Amino acid sequence: QVQLVESGGGLVQAGGSLRLSCAASGRTFNNYAMGWFRQAPGKEREFVAAISWRGSSTFYADSVKGRFTISRDNAKNTAYLQMNSLKPEDTAIYYCAVAIRAWSAPGRNIADFGSWGQGTQVTVSS
Protein backbone atom coordinates (compact mmCIF):
# COMPACT_ATOMS: atom_id res chain seq x y z
CA GLN A 1 0.00 0.00 0.00
CA VAL A 2 1.24 3.49 -0.82
CA GLN A 3 0.64 6.51 1.40
CA LEU A 4 0.15 9.93 -0.20
CA VAL A 5 0.42 13.35 1.42
CA GLU A 6 -0.60 16.48 -0.47
CA SER A 7 0.68 19.96 0.35
CA GLY A 8 0.86 23.41 -1.17
CA GLY A 9 -2.76 24.45 -1.04
CA GLY A 10 -3.90 27.82 0.22
CA LEU A 11 -5.72 31.05 -0.51
CA VAL A 12 -4.81 32.95 -3.66
CA GLN A 13 -6.36 35.74 -5.70
CA ALA A 14 -7.76 35.10 -9.14
CA GLY A 15 -4.97 35.07 -11.71
CA GLY A 16 -2.47 33.80 -9.18
CA SER A 17 -0.53 30.54 -9.01
CA LEU A 18 -0.04 27.64 -6.65
CA ARG A 19 2.07 24.50 -6.81
CA LEU A 20 0.71 21.38 -5.18
CA SER A 21 2.95 18.50 -4.15
CA CYS A 22 2.09 14.88 -3.52
CA ALA A 23 4.68 12.90 -1.57
CA ALA A 24 4.43 9.11 -1.77
CA SER A 25 5.77 6.49 0.60
CA GLY A 26 5.34 2.77 0.91
CA ARG A 27 5.38 0.58 -2.17
CA THR A 28 7.20 1.53 -5.35
CA PHE A 29 5.90 4.79 -6.72
CA ASN A 30 7.82 4.81 -9.97
CA ASN A 31 5.81 2.12 -11.76
CA TYR A 32 2.39 3.72 -11.35
CA ALA A 33 0.54 6.48 -13.13
CA MET A 34 -0.52 9.37 -10.91
CA GLY A 35 -3.54 11.59 -11.01
CA TRP A 36 -4.97 14.75 -9.50
CA PHE A 37 -8.66 15.16 -8.79
CA ARG A 38 -10.66 17.87 -7.08
CA GLN A 39 -13.94 18.19 -5.26
CA ALA A 40 -15.81 21.44 -4.76
CA PRO A 41 -18.51 21.82 -2.08
CA GLY A 42 -21.70 20.09 -3.14
CA LYS A 43 -20.11 18.61 -6.27
CA GLU A 44 -18.76 15.27 -7.36
CA ARG A 45 -15.05 14.58 -7.32
CA GLU A 46 -13.70 15.29 -10.79
CA PHE A 47 -10.61 14.51 -12.81
CA VAL A 48 -8.03 17.27 -13.18
CA ALA A 49 -4.85 15.75 -14.61
CA ALA A 50 -2.89 12.51 -14.91
CA ILE A 51 0.65 11.50 -15.77
CA SER A 52 2.11 8.21 -16.93
CA TRP A 53 4.51 6.23 -14.78
CA ARG A 54 7.48 7.44 -16.82
CA GLY A 55 6.18 10.98 -16.94
CA SER A 56 6.19 10.95 -20.74
CA SER A 57 2.42 11.31 -21.18
CA THR A 58 0.08 13.78 -19.54
CA PHE A 59 -3.67 14.35 -19.74
CA TYR A 60 -5.84 17.21 -18.57
CA ALA A 61 -9.45 18.09 -18.07
CA ASP A 62 -10.60 20.67 -20.59
CA SER A 63 -11.31 23.12 -17.80
CA VAL A 64 -7.63 23.30 -16.77
CA LYS A 65 -5.84 22.65 -20.05
CA GLY A 66 -3.28 25.36 -20.76
CA ARG A 67 -3.31 26.57 -17.15
CA PHE A 68 -2.27 23.52 -15.09
CA THR A 69 0.80 21.32 -15.51
CA ILE A 70 1.27 17.91 -13.94
CA SER A 71 4.75 16.51 -13.42
CA ARG A 72 6.59 13.95 -11.33
CA ASP A 73 10.04 13.34 -9.91
CA ASN A 74 10.39 9.59 -9.40
CA ALA A 75 13.72 10.02 -7.60
CA LYS A 76 11.86 12.02 -4.94
CA ASN A 77 8.66 9.93 -5.02
CA THR A 78 6.75 13.14 -5.58
CA ALA A 79 4.18 14.38 -8.06
CA TYR A 80 3.31 18.02 -8.66
CA LEU A 81 0.49 20.13 -10.00
CA GLN A 82 1.48 23.62 -11.10
CA MET A 83 -1.63 25.78 -11.27
CA ASN A 84 -1.47 29.13 -13.07
CA SER A 85 -4.11 31.71 -13.98
CA LEU A 86 -6.32 30.41 -11.20
CA LYS A 87 -10.03 31.15 -11.29
CA PRO A 88 -12.63 31.19 -8.50
CA GLU A 89 -14.16 28.05 -10.03
CA ASP A 90 -10.90 26.21 -9.31
CA THR A 91 -11.73 26.40 -5.61
CA ALA A 92 -11.88 22.84 -4.26
CA ILE A 93 -10.10 20.22 -2.23
CA TYR A 94 -7.41 18.71 -4.43
CA TYR A 95 -6.49 15.04 -4.10
CA CYS A 96 -3.63 13.06 -5.59
CA ALA A 97 -4.01 9.38 -6.35
CA VAL A 98 -1.99 6.39 -7.54
CA ALA A 99 -3.17 4.07 -10.29
CA ILE A 100 -4.36 0.62 -9.27
CA ARG A 101 -2.23 -1.26 -11.82
CA ALA A 102 1.47 -0.82 -12.41
CA TRP A 103 2.66 0.25 -15.85
CA SER A 104 -0.88 1.07 -16.93
CA ALA A 105 -1.78 4.10 -19.01
CA PRO A 106 -3.08 6.96 -16.84
CA GLY A 107 -6.84 6.95 -16.51
CA ARG A 108 -9.36 9.71 -15.98
CA ASN A 109 -11.81 7.87 -13.78
CA ILE A 110 -11.83 7.56 -10.01
CA ALA A 111 -12.05 3.79 -10.40
CA ASP A 112 -8.64 3.75 -12.13
CA PHE A 113 -6.94 4.86 -8.90
CA GLY A 114 -6.56 2.88 -5.70
CA SER A 115 -4.71 5.03 -3.17
CA TRP A 116 -5.66 8.58 -2.27
CA GLY A 117 -4.21 11.36 -0.19
CA GLN A 118 -6.16 13.32 2.40
CA GLY A 119 -6.49 16.36 0.14
CA THR A 120 -5.34 19.97 0.27
CA GLN A 121 -7.67 22.97 0.12
CA VAL A 122 -7.29 25.49 -2.69
CA THR A 123 -9.33 28.67 -2.45
CA VAL A 124 -9.30 31.29 -5.20
CA SER A 125 -10.81 34.65 -4.37
CA SER A 126 -12.27 36.95 -7.00
Secondary structure, DSSP 4 states (H G I P E B T S, - for coil): -EEEEEE--EEEETT--EEEEEEEEES-STTS-EEEEEE-TTS--EEEEEE-SSS--EEE-TTTTTTEEEEEEGGGTEEEEEE-S--GGG-EEEEEEEESSTTPPP-SSGGGEEEE---EEEEEE-
